Each structure stands twice: as structure tokens, then as C-alpha cells.
């Protein structure tokens, strides 16, 4: 009777094995993509890519070893990643030694706290990136600064329409000729960048860096927008 029960259990597991393997495969595929390893203060980060291809020790793991190992020494040995259960992501070396073990907490953030290591976080890179600024957040006055000089102009961005997909912009009197000759008349947000458009058609593009909007490409005479 005991042998019959064991045989039934083995048959049941064999029948379920493809389903379990498929579920595991789907769970792994759902995690594939670019992630970010960071410390608690988020002043040290490392982008890593989790792949679904097999690698020594687990699944393929791509990252800049030289840059990342400086801030996160265990990554010097990292060669693969594994999914344990539904909520644990392990970073391992090619022999399977666990270097980080990230357990999912709230909001899709994973954290690892192993002996001898500081608290370390892992989250999807898209979730880690701050959301792009909205047009409403960009309205108001901006000072135009060139290099390390004092402000050379003041612009006022409004929500008043100024043509198709464009919003009104006012250049305040007394602007430096560099800005005045450009002749900005409208603005809009495009893929996270602030775009100023002149009456003749040319544009100036700015991207955010630590609260300051830097004109891109930067060139030899950098121009920035800052809140007055």
C-alpha cells in the first residue's frame, strides 16, 4: 500500500512538472530587463540587465563590472542571477555562491541585507527613474544662465496655447543678445526634454540634471535654465 502511494505521488509530480517549469519560466521572463542596484541613500547606483538565457550559475546577467564593483564589491564576482520562489532574486557567482539575496518588499522594491553587507536595494530601472516633468510643473519664470555668469535673461513659460502642440513663452525685457536673437516664442515638453522654439523654426533643447536644465548639446558656451 505504501509503495502504491509513493508511486502515485511520483506520477502526480511528473504530471505537474511541466506546469511548474512553465510557471517558473514565465516568472523569469517577467523579470527580464534593466534593473538598478542602489544603496540606502541612493547616491550609489549600478544598472544591471537580467536576461532569460542560461549562464553558469543561473541566468544571464549583464553590467559594467569595473564601474559597479567599486560601489558594490560583491558584484566583482557576479556572473548570473536566479529566481527563488516568487519573491527572491539572487545574484550569484558562476559556481552558484549567493552574493546578494533580494527579497521583494512593498512597491516592487527588493532589498538585501546579508552579514557583512550594507542594506542594498534592487528595483526595475523604469520604476527607479523619476517621472518626467509635466507642463504644469514647468510653467512660471526661469532665469537663463550662461556658464558661471549671473542670469542673462528671464523667460516666462505659460499654459496658453501658441499653435499646434505649442505653449506660449514670453522673453522679458533686457535679455542678452544671445537669447534675444534666438527669438523664442513657444515651448513644449518632448520625451522629458524642454524644447524652446523660435519664430523662425529653430529650437533649443534642454534636459534636466539635478534641478538645472542644461542646453543640449552643451557646446563650448553652456546655457542653463534655473528657477530664480
N, CA, C and O of each residue as an XYZ file, in Angstrom:
912
protein
N       0.836     -1.207      0.000
C       0.000      0.000      0.000
C       0.870      1.256      0.000
O       0.600      2.229     -0.704
N       1.953      1.196      0.839
C       2.846      2.336      0.916
C       3.551      2.555     -0.433
O       3.736      3.690     -0.871
N       3.937      1.452     -1.079
C       4.599      1.537     -2.371
C       3.664      2.136     -3.416
O       4.092      2.911     -4.271
N       2.365      1.765     -3.339
C       1.383      2.305     -4.277
C       1.230      3.815     -4.096
O       1.114      4.563     -5.066
N       1.232      4.248     -2.821
C       1.119      5.681     -2.549
C       2.308      6.453     -3.061
O       2.168      7.555     -3.592
N       3.499      5.862     -2.899
C       4.705      6.525     -3.378
C       4.692      6.623     -4.885
O       5.100      7.633     -5.459
N       4.205      5.536     -5.538
C       4.143      5.542     -6.990
C       3.158      6.598     -7.484
O       3.414      7.273     -8.481
N       2.019      6.742     -6.775
C       1.010      7.744     -7.151
C       1.568      9.157     -7.000
O       1.334     10.032     -7.834
N       2.313      9.354     -5.909
C       2.897     10.685     -5.684
C       3.894     11.018     -6.776
O       3.935     12.150     -7.259
N       4.714     10.024     -7.175
C       5.697     10.247     -8.224
C       5.023     10.572     -9.545
O       5.473     11.444    -10.287
N       3.913      9.846     -9.837
C       3.177     10.090    -11.070
C       2.564     11.478    -11.069
O       2.555     12.160    -12.093
N       2.049     11.898     -9.911
C       1.432     13.222     -9.786
C       2.464     14.324    -10.009
O       2.189     15.305    -10.701
N       3.653     14.164     -9.421
C       4.709     15.163     -9.593
C       5.146     15.238    -11.049
O       5.371     16.318    -11.595
N       5.263     14.042    -11.674
C       5.666     14.016    -13.069
C       4.661     14.741    -13.945
O       5.036     15.417    -14.902
N       3.381     14.598    -13.615
C       2.343     15.268    -14.393
C       2.373     16.771    -14.184
O       2.089     17.538    -15.104
N       2.721     17.195    -12.963
C       2.733     18.626    -12.649
C       4.027     19.310    -13.080
O       4.054     20.529    -13.246
N       5.105     18.535    -13.264
C       6.419     19.122    -13.537
C       6.416     20.089    -14.713
O       6.961     21.185    -14.579
N       5.823     19.739    -15.876
C       5.815     20.702    -16.989
C       5.108     21.998    -16.642
O       5.542     23.070    -17.063
N       4.026     21.919    -15.879
C       3.288     23.114    -15.485
C       4.121     23.989    -14.564
O       4.152     25.211    -14.709
N       4.809     23.341    -13.599
C       5.652     24.096    -12.675
C       6.815     24.754    -13.414
O       7.162     25.905    -13.149
N       7.414     24.003    -14.347
C       8.533     24.547    -15.118
C       8.080     25.724    -15.970
O       8.798     26.716    -16.098
N       6.880     25.615    -16.556
C       6.345     26.691    -17.376
C       6.083     27.933    -16.539
O       6.372     29.051    -16.964
N       5.527     27.727    -15.329
C       5.241     28.856    -14.443
C       6.538     29.556    -14.041
O       6.603     30.785    -14.001
N       7.581     28.752    -13.741
C       8.873     29.323    -13.377
C       9.459     30.109    -14.550
O      10.012     31.194    -14.369
N       9.329     29.543    -15.761
C       9.842     30.211    -16.952
C       9.142     31.545    -17.174
O       9.787     32.539    -17.508
N       7.836     31.572    -16.990
C       7.075     32.814    -17.157
C       7.489     33.849    -16.117
O       7.580     35.040    -16.416
N       7.741     33.383    -14.884
C       8.139     34.297    -13.812
C       9.509     34.906    -14.105
O       9.741     36.086    -13.840
N      10.414     34.093    -14.654
C      11.739     34.585    -15.010
C      11.626     35.609    -16.138
O      12.243     36.672    -16.079
N      10.837     35.286    -17.165
C      10.669     36.196    -18.297
C      10.086     37.539    -17.860
O      10.410     38.581    -18.430
N       9.224     37.502    -16.844
C       8.597     38.738    -16.367
C       9.610     39.678    -15.715
O       9.372     40.881    -15.605
N      10.746     39.117    -15.283
C      11.768     39.931    -14.621
C      12.862     40.386    -15.571
O      13.712     41.193    -15.194
N      12.852     39.888    -16.778
C      13.895     40.247    -17.747
C      13.838     41.741    -18.067
O      12.764     42.299    -18.293
N      15.000     42.372    -18.083
C      15.060     43.800    -18.387
C      16.134     44.493    -17.575
O      16.949     43.846    -16.917
N      16.127     45.818    -17.629
C      17.135     46.621    -16.936
C      16.652     46.940    -15.521
O      15.535     47.419    -15.324
N      17.520     46.664    -14.539
C      17.240     46.926    -13.134
C      18.328     47.842    -12.581
O      19.340     48.103    -13.232
N      18.091     48.320    -11.366
C      19.060     49.203    -10.723
C      19.374     48.700     -9.323
O      18.474     48.502     -8.508
N      20.657     48.496     -9.051
C      21.130     48.195     -7.693
C      21.510     49.531     -7.056
O      22.177     50.349     -7.690
N      21.095     49.759     -5.818
C      21.422     51.033     -5.164
C      21.631     50.829     -3.676
O      21.192     49.834     -3.099
N      22.313     51.795     -3.066
C      22.463     51.772     -1.607
C      21.279     52.491     -0.969
O      20.402     52.998     -1.668
N      21.262     52.531      0.362
C      20.113     53.094      1.074
C      19.931     54.575      0.792
O      18.798     55.055      0.764
N      21.022     55.318      0.580
C      20.921     56.753      0.314
C      20.680     57.066     -1.160
O      20.445     58.217     -1.530
N      20.741     56.047     -1.985
C      20.549     56.173     -3.440
C      21.545     57.145     -4.063
O      21.244     57.787     -5.070
N      22.738     57.252     -3.463
C      23.789     58.056     -4.088
C      24.824     57.169     -4.770
O      25.803     57.657     -5.336
N      24.592     55.854     -4.707
C      25.407     54.882     -5.430
C      24.450     53.953     -6.167
O      23.583     53.334     -5.551
N      24.606     53.858     -7.466
C      23.709     53.025     -8.269
C      24.507     52.227     -9.297
O      25.619     52.592     -9.676
N      23.896     51.123     -9.733
C      24.505     50.284    -10.763
C      23.394     49.684    -11.614
O      22.580     48.918    -11.099
N      23.339     50.012    -12.909
C      22.335     49.383    -13.777
C      22.783     47.975    -14.163
O      23.926     47.769    -14.572
N      21.876     47.015    -14.031
C      22.169     45.641    -14.427
C      21.024     45.143    -15.305
O      19.887     45.598    -15.181
N      21.336     44.215    -16.182
C      20.324     43.652    -17.073
C      20.140     42.177    -16.758
O      21.086     41.393    -16.840
N      18.923     41.803    -16.397
C      18.593     40.406    -16.136
C      18.112     39.784    -17.444
O      17.167     40.274    -18.062
N      18.770     38.701    -17.862
C      18.390     38.020    -19.088
C      17.752     36.675    -18.802
O      17.834     36.172    -17.681
N      17.115     36.088    -19.808
C      16.472     34.781    -19.648
C      17.350     33.644    -20.151
O      17.010     32.473    -19.979
N      18.485     33.984    -20.776
C      19.368     32.944    -21.282
C      20.127     32.275    -20.138
O      20.435     32.914    -19.132
N      20.426     30.985    -20.297
C      21.172     30.251    -19.281
C      22.612     30.739    -19.221
O      23.211     31.085    -20.240
N      23.156     30.762    -18.008
C      24.551     31.135    -17.784
C      25.076     30.278    -16.636
O      24.294     29.663    -15.911
N      26.387     30.235    -16.470
C      26.970     29.461    -15.377
C      26.459     29.967    -14.044
O      26.717     31.113    -13.676
N      25.741     29.133    -13.319
C      25.199     29.508    -12.021
C      23.748     29.932    -12.040
O      23.125     30.028    -10.982
N      23.179     30.193    -13.236
C      21.783     30.624    -13.288
C      21.431     31.209    -14.641
O      21.629     30.571    -15.675
N      20.900     32.441    -14.629
C      20.515     33.126    -15.862
C      21.479     34.281    -16.144
O      22.155     34.782    -15.246
N      21.522     34.682    -17.396
C      22.478     35.694    -17.857
C      22.319     37.016    -17.103
O      21.206     37.471    -16.841
N      23.456     37.618    -16.762
C      23.489     38.886    -16.039
C      24.511     39.792    -16.718
O      25.672     39.412    -16.871
N      24.089     40.981    -17.123
C      24.994     41.938    -17.780
C      25.091     43.222    -16.968
O      24.077     43.741    -16.502
N      26.306     43.736    -16.797
C      26.512     45.015    -16.120
C      27.958     45.435    -16.319
O      28.788     44.636    -16.753
N      28.260     46.682    -16.004
C      29.619     47.204    -16.109
C      30.368     46.796    -14.836
O      30.250     47.446    -13.797
N      31.126     45.726    -14.934
C      31.778     45.169    -13.743
C      32.751     46.163    -13.109
O      32.785     46.313    -11.888
N      33.533     46.833    -13.937
C      34.541     47.755    -13.406
C      33.903     48.901    -12.631
O      34.337     49.229    -11.526
N      32.870     49.508    -13.214
C      32.225     50.656    -12.570
C      31.419     50.240    -11.345
O      31.467     50.907    -10.311
N      30.683     49.146    -11.459
C      29.761     48.763    -10.393
C      30.450     48.134     -9.181
O      30.004     48.315     -8.048
N      31.541     47.392     -9.418
C      32.215     46.716     -8.311
C      32.864     47.693     -7.343
O      33.146     47.337     -6.198
N      33.103     48.928     -7.794
C      33.679     49.937     -6.902
C      32.710     50.275     -5.778
O      33.107     50.366     -4.616
N      31.446     50.460     -6.122
C      30.434     50.808     -5.121
C      29.787     49.574     -4.485
O      29.309     49.625     -3.352
N      29.779     48.468     -5.232
C      29.151     47.240     -4.735
C      30.129     46.081     -4.922
O      30.006     45.316     -5.878
N      31.106     45.945     -4.008
C      32.181     44.960     -4.155
C      31.738     43.530     -4.462
O      32.409     42.862     -5.248
N      30.633     43.017     -3.877
C      30.252     41.639     -4.210
C      30.002     41.412     -5.702
O      30.134     40.289     -6.188
N      29.640     42.479     -6.432
C      29.367     42.317     -7.860
C      30.613     41.966     -8.655
O      30.513     41.558     -9.813
N      31.784     42.119     -8.054
C      33.022     41.766     -8.742
C      33.015     40.301     -9.149
O      33.595     39.934    -10.171
N      32.349     39.449     -8.340
C      32.298     38.015     -8.620
C      31.047     37.608     -9.388
O      30.959     36.474     -9.860
N      30.077     38.512     -9.523
C      28.763     38.143    -10.059
C      28.839     37.662    -11.495
O      29.578     38.204    -12.317
N      28.053     36.624    -11.777
C      28.026     36.109    -13.136
C      26.648     35.699    -13.604
O      26.441     35.449    -14.791
N      25.690     35.625    -12.667
C      24.351     35.162    -13.040
C      23.345     35.575    -11.973
O      23.705     36.129    -10.935
N      22.078     35.292    -12.254
C      21.018     35.562    -11.291
C      20.042     34.396    -11.285
O      19.961     33.635    -12.249
N      19.307     34.264    -10.193
C      18.308     33.202    -10.046
C      17.053     33.755     -9.390
O      17.103     34.730     -8.641
N      15.940     33.123     -9.681
C      14.679     33.435     -9.016
C      14.346     32.283     -8.079
O      14.257     31.133     -8.509
N      14.162     32.591     -6.801
C      13.824     31.585     -5.804
C      12.401     31.836     -5.335
O      12.111     32.874     -4.739
N      11.512     30.881     -5.605
C      10.113     31.104     -5.270
C       9.543     32.212     -6.135
O       9.872     32.331     -7.315
N       8.681     33.022     -5.531
C       8.047     34.107     -6.281
C       8.642     35.473     -5.992
O       8.393     36.422     -6.736
N       9.431     35.594     -4.915
C       9.795     36.945     -4.479
C      11.246     37.114     -4.050
O      11.565     38.074     -3.350
N      12.126     36.213     -4.449
C      13.537     36.338     -4.083
C      14.403     36.271     -5.340
O      14.347     35.300     -6.095
N      15.201     37.312     -5.553
C      16.141     37.357     -6.664
C      17.549     37.260     -6.090
O      17.956     38.092     -5.279
N      18.282     36.250     -6.511
C      19.653     36.070     -6.047
C      20.637     36.472     -7.145
O      20.444     36.153     -8.318
N      21.684     37.173     -6.745
C      22.819     37.441     -7.622
C      23.920     36.486     -7.179
O      24.306     36.489     -6.010
N      24.428     35.669     -8.099
C      25.373     34.610     -7.729
C      26.625     34.666     -8.600
O      26.648     35.317     -9.644
N      27.677     33.960     -8.138
C      28.868     33.826     -8.974
C      28.689     32.599     -9.870
O      27.709     31.873     -9.704
N      29.597     32.345    -10.809
C      29.409     31.224    -11.730
C      29.270     29.861    -11.073
O      28.764     28.926    -11.694
N      29.713     29.734     -9.824
C      29.586     28.453     -9.124
C      28.313     28.381     -8.280
O      28.070     27.388     -7.594
N      27.507     29.439     -8.338
C      26.255     29.433     -7.598
C      26.308     30.038     -6.213
O      25.304     30.024     -5.500
N      27.468     30.576     -5.805
C      27.572     31.211     -4.491
C      26.724     32.475     -4.459
O      26.839     33.317     -5.349
N      25.877     32.617     -3.448
C      24.979     33.765     -3.342
C      25.755     34.994     -2.872
O      26.378     34.983     -1.810
N      25.705     36.041     -3.670
C      26.374     37.297     -3.340
C      25.388     38.318     -2.777
O      25.696     39.031     -1.822
N      24.212     38.380     -3.371
C      23.108     39.195     -2.872
C      21.844     38.337     -2.926
O      21.670     37.523     -3.833
N      20.973     38.531     -1.950
C      19.677     37.847     -1.965
C      18.601     38.898     -1.710
O      18.356     39.296     -0.571
N      17.972     39.335     -2.784
C      16.984     40.409     -2.714
C      15.586     39.831     -2.529
O      15.124     39.022     -3.334
N      14.928     40.252     -1.471
C      13.561     39.819     -1.186
C      12.604     40.964     -1.476
O      12.843     42.098     -1.063
N      11.531     40.672     -2.181
C      10.586     41.716     -2.566
C       9.869     42.287     -1.358
O       9.386     41.548     -0.500
N       9.806     43.605     -1.298
C       9.054     44.294     -0.249
C       7.897     45.006     -0.937
O       7.450     44.569     -1.997
N       7.414     46.074     -0.363
C       6.292     46.789     -0.966
C       6.726     47.579     -2.191
O       7.878     48.001     -2.303
N       5.791     47.770     -3.101
C       6.035     48.603     -4.267
C       6.987     48.024     -5.286
O       7.541     48.765     -6.098
N       7.195     46.700     -5.266
C       8.077     46.086     -6.252
C       9.549     46.343     -6.021
O      10.363     46.118     -6.917
N       9.910     46.810     -4.831
C      11.312     47.034     -4.487
C      11.835     45.807     -3.749
O      11.156     45.251     -2.885
N      13.054     45.394     -4.102
C      13.691     44.251     -3.455
C      14.843     44.762     -2.584
O      15.520     45.724     -2.946
N      15.059     44.114     -1.437
C      16.162     44.527     -0.581
C      16.971     43.325     -0.118
O      16.441     42.229      0.066
N      18.269     43.557      0.066
C      19.185     42.503      0.504
C      19.986     43.012      1.694
O      20.566     44.097      1.644
N      20.017     42.228      2.758
C      20.816     42.558      3.941
C      21.462     41.271      4.423
O      20.865     40.496      5.171
N      22.680     41.063      3.983
C      23.429     39.861      4.333
C      24.547     40.218      5.308
O      24.975     41.372      5.352
N      25.024     39.255      6.086
C      26.097     39.538      7.050
C      27.304     40.196      6.378
O      27.802     39.724      5.356
N      27.755     41.291      6.975
C      28.912     41.995      6.449
C      28.618     42.930      5.297
O      29.531     43.551      4.754
N      27.340     43.042      4.911
C      26.965     43.921      3.795
C      26.000     45.004      4.273
O      25.183     44.756      5.160
N      26.087     46.200      3.694
C      25.078     47.223      3.996
C      23.773     46.875      3.296
O      23.750     46.057      2.377
N      22.696     47.498      3.734
C      21.402     47.304      3.096
C      21.494     47.755      1.640
O      21.928     48.869      1.346
N      21.080     46.875      0.742
C      21.179     47.144     -0.686
C      19.829     46.895     -1.341
O      19.113     45.966     -0.967
N      19.486     47.722     -2.315
C      18.169     47.625     -2.951
C      18.293     47.262     -4.421
O      19.316     47.504     -5.061
N      17.225     46.677     -4.935
C      17.117     46.341     -6.356
C      15.718     46.697     -6.811
O      14.733     46.283     -6.200
N      15.631     47.465     -7.883
C      14.322     47.783     -8.435
C      14.415     47.982     -9.936
O      15.477     48.299    -10.473
N      13.291     47.791    -10.599
C      13.248     47.964    -12.039
C      13.687     49.377    -12.392
O      13.260     50.336    -11.749
N      14.531     49.514    -13.404
C      15.089     50.824    -13.747
C      14.009     51.831    -14.112
O      14.134     53.015    -13.800
N      12.952     51.373    -14.770
C      11.875     52.289    -15.157
C      11.190     52.854    -13.920
O      10.804     54.023    -13.897
N      11.040     52.020    -12.889
C      10.407     52.477    -11.653
C      11.345     53.370    -10.856
O      10.903     54.262    -10.132
N      12.662     53.118    -10.995
C      13.634     53.901    -10.241
C      13.786     55.307    -10.792
O      14.067     56.243    -10.044
N      13.603     55.458    -12.087
C      13.775     56.778    -12.701
C      12.644     57.711    -12.289
O      11.487     57.290    -12.253
N      12.952     58.969    -11.976
C      11.889     59.915    -11.621
C      10.995     60.177    -12.823
O      11.471     60.185    -13.958
N       9.707     60.390    -12.588
C       8.802     60.657    -13.710
C       9.164     61.963    -14.395
O       9.634     62.892    -13.738
N       8.956     62.052    -15.699
C       9.284     63.297    -16.404
C       8.421     64.444    -15.906
O       7.292     64.231    -15.466
N       8.946     65.647    -15.975
C       8.225     66.828    -15.531
C       7.013     67.077    -16.434
O       7.073     66.884    -17.648
N       5.921     67.506    -15.814
C       4.725     67.844    -16.573
C       4.804     69.294    -17.025
O       5.615     70.067    -16.515
N       3.963     69.659    -17.980
C       3.949     71.050    -18.437
C       3.557     71.994    -17.301
O       4.072     73.108    -17.203
N       2.644     71.539    -16.446
C       2.220     72.388    -15.335
C       3.378     72.675    -14.385
O       3.478     73.774    -13.839
N       4.249     71.695    -14.188
C       5.394     71.882    -13.295
C       6.431     72.828    -13.888
O       7.228     73.413    -13.155
N       6.428     72.980    -15.196
C       7.442     73.794    -15.856
C       7.015     75.246    -16.044
O       7.846     76.082    -16.400
N       5.768     75.561    -15.820
C       5.318     76.940    -16.034
C       5.925     77.894    -15.006
O       6.363     77.489    -13.929
N       5.936     79.174    -15.377
C       6.473     80.192    -14.481
C       7.769     80.768    -15.015
O       8.126     80.549    -16.173
N       8.475     81.507    -14.166
C       9.688     82.194    -14.580
C      10.920     81.302    -14.482
O      11.064     80.494    -13.564
N      11.802     81.478    -15.461
C      13.084     80.787    -15.491
C      14.181     81.793    -15.815
O      14.014     82.652    -16.680
N      15.297     81.677    -15.117
C      16.459     82.513    -15.419
C      17.364     81.765    -16.376
O      17.632     80.576    -16.202
N      17.838     82.488    -17.403
C      18.796     81.913    -18.341
C      20.191     82.266    -17.839
O      20.502     83.437    -17.620
N      21.029     81.248    -17.658
C      22.382     81.440    -17.140
C      23.372     80.886    -18.156
O      23.174     79.798    -18.697
N      24.434     81.636    -18.410
C      25.471     81.183    -19.332
C      26.740     80.927    -18.549
O      27.309     81.847    -17.960
N      27.192     79.665    -18.538
C      28.376     79.307    -17.772
C      28.174     79.595    -16.292
O      27.161     79.218    -15.704
N      29.164     80.276    -15.695
C      29.077     80.611    -14.273
C      28.664     82.057    -14.055
O      28.794     82.586    -12.951
N      28.163     82.700    -15.112
C      27.805     84.109    -15.011
C      26.459     84.297    -14.315
O      25.736     83.338    -14.043
N      26.149     85.552    -14.038
C      24.838     85.881    -13.470
C      23.776     85.680    -14.552
O      24.112     85.589    -15.732
N      22.504     85.610    -14.169
C      21.438     85.431    -15.168
C      21.510     86.485    -16.262
O      21.735     87.665    -15.991
N      21.317     86.044    -17.506
C      21.397     86.964    -18.645
C      20.017     87.219    -19.261
O      19.886     88.010    -20.196
N      18.996     86.546    -18.732
C      17.661     86.731    -19.290
C      16.646     86.045    -18.383
O      16.996     85.166    -17.595
N      15.385     86.453    -18.502
C      14.298     85.785    -17.792
C      13.210     85.415    -18.783
O      12.760     86.245    -19.573
N      12.793     84.152    -18.731
C      11.719     83.659    -19.586
C      10.519     83.295    -18.725
O      10.669     82.853    -17.586
N       9.331     83.484    -19.278
C       8.114     83.081    -18.579
C       7.377     82.071    -19.441
O       6.955     82.379    -20.555
N       7.226     80.866    -18.917
C       6.514     79.803    -19.624
C       5.080     79.745    -19.118
O       4.847     79.722    -17.909
N       4.121     79.721    -20.034
C       2.712     79.664    -19.631
C       2.023     78.474    -20.281
O       2.604     77.793    -21.126
N       0.789     78.231    -19.884
C      -0.001     77.139    -20.452
C      -0.905     77.633    -21.583
O      -1.727     76.871    -22.094
N      -0.762     78.888    -21.974
C      -1.583     79.430    -23.058
C      -1.143     78.842    -24.393
O       0.042     78.893    -24.721
N      -2.066     78.287    -25.167
C      -1.703     77.682    -26.466
C      -1.037     78.694    -27.396
O      -1.379     79.876    -27.409
N      -0.062     78.184    -28.185
C       0.626     79.043    -29.147
C       0.848     78.255    -30.435
O       1.967     78.159    -30.938
N      -0.235     77.699    -30.951
C      -0.135     76.868    -32.139
C      -0.240     75.401    -31.792
O      -0.382     75.048    -30.622
N      -0.172     74.534    -32.800
C      -0.334     73.099    -32.602
C       0.754     72.540    -31.683
O       1.948     72.629    -31.972
N       0.305     71.967    -30.575
C       1.195     71.320    -29.597
C       2.227     72.267    -29.002
O       3.222     71.810    -28.439
N       2.015     73.574    -29.111
C       2.959     74.548    -28.565
C       2.269     75.406    -27.500
O       1.064     75.651    -27.556
N       3.072     75.854    -26.529
C       2.571     76.719    -25.471
C       3.319     78.046    -25.521
O       4.438     78.132    -26.028
N       2.672     79.074    -24.982
C       3.207     80.428    -25.092
C       4.413     80.654    -24.183
O       4.491     80.117    -23.078
N       5.340     81.455    -24.673
C       6.559     81.805    -23.936
C       6.806     83.304    -24.096
O       6.651     83.850    -25.188
N       7.188     83.960    -23.015
C       7.476     85.397    -23.071
C       8.914     85.647    -22.653
O       9.363     85.177    -21.607
N       9.641     86.407    -23.498
C      11.005     86.809    -23.180
C      10.939     88.175    -22.512
O      10.491     89.140    -23.131
N      11.375     88.273    -21.265
C      11.305     89.533    -20.534
C      12.329     90.527    -21.079
O      13.365     90.119    -21.605
N      12.051     91.824    -20.959
C      12.969     92.850    -21.480
C      14.346     92.761    -20.841
O      14.505     92.269    -19.724
N      15.353     93.260    -21.592
C      16.714     93.328    -21.058
C      17.520     92.067    -21.238
O      18.522     91.880    -20.548
N      17.115     91.187    -22.151
C      17.833     89.925    -22.339
C      19.138     90.114    -23.099
O      19.277     91.022    -23.918
N      20.076     89.249    -22.811
C      21.340     89.205    -23.530
C      21.072     88.946    -25.015
O      20.147     88.208    -25.352
N      21.881     89.551    -25.919
C      21.671     89.354    -27.359
C      21.650     87.891    -27.794
O      20.976     87.545    -28.764
N      22.385     87.026    -27.082
C      22.402     85.603    -27.440
C      21.002     85.011    -27.377
O      20.600     84.247    -28.255
N      20.263     85.369    -26.331
C      18.911     84.856    -26.153
C      17.927     85.644    -27.012
O      17.040     85.065    -27.640
N      18.087     86.971    -27.036
C      17.159     87.816    -27.787
C      17.186     87.487    -29.279
O      16.140     87.462    -29.929
N      18.384     87.234    -29.825
C      18.487     86.950    -31.256
C      17.888     85.593    -31.619
O      17.457     85.382    -32.753
N      17.863     84.677    -30.652
C      17.232     83.379    -30.919
C      15.738     83.574    -31.144
O      15.150     82.913    -32.000
N      15.126     84.466    -30.392
C      13.715     84.814    -30.595
C      12.735     83.728    -30.216
O      11.841     83.403    -30.998
N      12.883     83.155    -29.023
C      11.954     82.110    -28.574
C      10.538     82.657    -28.436
O      10.340     83.733    -27.873
N       9.558     81.923    -28.945
C       8.159     82.354    -28.857
C       7.243     81.274    -28.271
O       6.117     81.574    -27.877
N       7.712     80.021    -28.208
C       6.849     78.954    -27.676
C       7.697     77.839    -27.084
O       8.919     77.817    -27.233
N       7.015     76.906    -26.403
C       7.731     75.802    -25.771
C       6.830     74.580    -25.676
O       5.610     74.678    -25.802
N       7.445     73.438    -25.454
C       6.709     72.205    -25.173
C       7.663     71.194    -24.556
O       8.882     71.354    -24.616
N       7.093     70.156    -23.964
C       7.878     69.067    -23.400
C       7.879     67.906    -24.388
O       6.847     67.578    -24.973
N       9.047     67.287    -24.569
C       9.165     66.192    -25.530
C      10.135     65.137    -24.980
O      11.340     65.371    -24.883
N       9.582     63.978    -24.624
C      10.392     62.871    -24.085
C      11.247     63.325    -22.910
O      12.419     62.962    -22.810
N      10.653     64.122    -22.018
C      11.362     64.568    -20.829
C      12.232     65.783    -21.030
O      12.793     66.301    -20.065
N      12.361     66.259    -22.267
C      13.167     67.442    -22.537
C      12.278     68.674    -22.702
O      11.137     68.576    -23.153
N      12.817     69.830    -22.328
C      12.148     71.106    -22.544
C      12.639     71.668    -23.877
O      13.840     71.828    -24.093
N      11.701     71.960    -24.753
C      12.051     72.458    -26.091
C      11.522     73.883    -26.248
O      10.323     74.129    -26.119
N      12.434     74.820    -26.529
C      12.064     76.199    -26.826
C      12.129     76.382    -28.336
O      13.090     75.957    -28.978
N      11.105     77.014    -28.903
C      11.039     77.174    -30.349
C      11.031     78.650    -30.716
O      10.332     79.450    -30.095
N      11.816     79.005    -31.734
C      11.866     80.397    -32.176
C      10.802     80.634    -33.244
O      10.207     79.691    -33.766
N      10.573     81.902    -33.558
C       9.569     82.256    -34.570
C       9.979     81.748    -35.940
O       9.126     81.502    -36.793
N      11.284     81.587    -36.160
C      11.781     81.138    -37.467
C      11.813     79.619    -37.598
O      12.016     79.094    -38.692
N      11.611     78.909    -36.480
C      11.575     77.451    -36.533
C      12.647     76.713    -35.756
O      12.353     75.651    -35.208
N      13.913     77.226    -35.673
C      14.938     76.514    -34.909
C      14.537     76.327    -33.442
O      13.706     77.070    -32.920
N      15.125     75.346    -32.795
C      14.781     75.051    -31.404
C      16.026     74.974    -30.532
O      17.127     74.701    -31.009
N      15.825     75.221    -29.255
C      16.810     74.940    -28.220
C      16.220     73.843    -27.352
O      15.060     73.927    -26.949
N      17.008     72.816    -27.060
C      16.546     71.700    -26.239
C      17.319     71.693    -24.927
O      18.522     71.951    -24.891
N      16.591     71.388    -23.840
C      17.201     71.348    -22.514
C      16.819     70.039    -21.827
O      15.683     69.577    -21.940
N      17.775     69.447    -21.117
C      17.484     68.266    -20.311
C      17.865     68.533    -18.866
O      18.793     69.291    -18.583
N      17.127     67.894    -17.946
C      17.308     68.170    -16.527
C      18.485     67.401    -15.950
O      18.727     66.246    -16.299
N      19.211     68.066    -15.061
C      20.296     67.438    -14.315
C      20.365     68.097    -12.951
O      20.838     69.226    -12.820
N      19.888     67.383    -11.927
C      19.908     67.894    -10.548
C      19.201     69.233    -10.402
O      19.707     70.136     -9.736
N      18.038     69.362    -11.019
C      17.233     70.565    -10.855
C      17.567     71.687    -11.810
O      16.831     72.671    -11.891
N      18.675     71.557    -12.542
C      19.064     72.547    -13.534
C      18.814     71.984    -14.932
O      19.047     70.801    -15.180
N      18.344     72.825    -15.831
C      18.075     72.383    -17.192
C      19.202     72.868    -18.093
O      19.376     74.069    -18.303
N      19.964     71.916    -18.622
C      21.138     72.196    -19.430
C      20.811     72.089    -20.911
O      20.191     71.121    -21.352
N      21.234     73.095    -21.679
C      21.005     73.017    -23.122
C      21.834     71.881    -23.722
O      23.002     71.710    -23.374
N      21.231     71.112    -24.619
C      21.926     70.011    -25.286
C      21.844     70.182    -26.801
O      20.801     70.568    -27.328
N      22.949     69.893    -27.503
C      24.264     69.570    -26.930
C      24.867     70.768    -26.216
O      24.542     71.914    -26.527
N      25.740     70.502    -25.264
C      26.234     71.557    -24.382
C      27.075     72.592    -25.106
O      26.867     73.788    -24.902
N      27.999     72.187    -25.928
C      28.853     73.127    -26.641
C      29.891     73.777    -25.739
O      30.048     73.391    -24.581
N      30.596     74.765    -26.275
C      31.654     75.436    -25.522
C      31.131     76.566    -24.645
O      31.835     77.043    -23.755
N      29.900     76.994    -24.894
C      29.306     78.087    -24.132
C      27.990     77.594    -23.528
O      26.921     77.909    -24.050
N      28.051     76.820    -22.428
C      26.843     76.181    -21.888
C      25.788     77.178    -21.441
O      26.089     78.192    -20.812
N      24.557     76.869    -21.779
C      23.414     77.702    -21.382
C      22.495     76.844    -20.548
O      22.186     75.714    -20.926
N      22.052     77.367    -19.412
C      21.197     76.623    -18.496
C      19.969     77.448    -18.107
O      19.975     78.677    -18.176
N      18.938     76.750    -17.704
C      17.731     77.371    -17.159
C      17.608     76.966    -15.687
O      17.690     75.786    -15.345
N      17.411     77.961    -14.830
C      17.241     77.689    -13.403
C      16.090     78.543    -12.865
O      15.776     79.604    -13.404
N      15.490     78.064    -11.818
C      14.441     78.861    -11.189
C      15.066     80.056    -10.485
O      16.070     79.892     -9.793
N      14.506     81.258    -10.639
C      15.074     82.441     -9.977
C      14.885     82.371     -8.457
O      15.302     83.281     -7.740
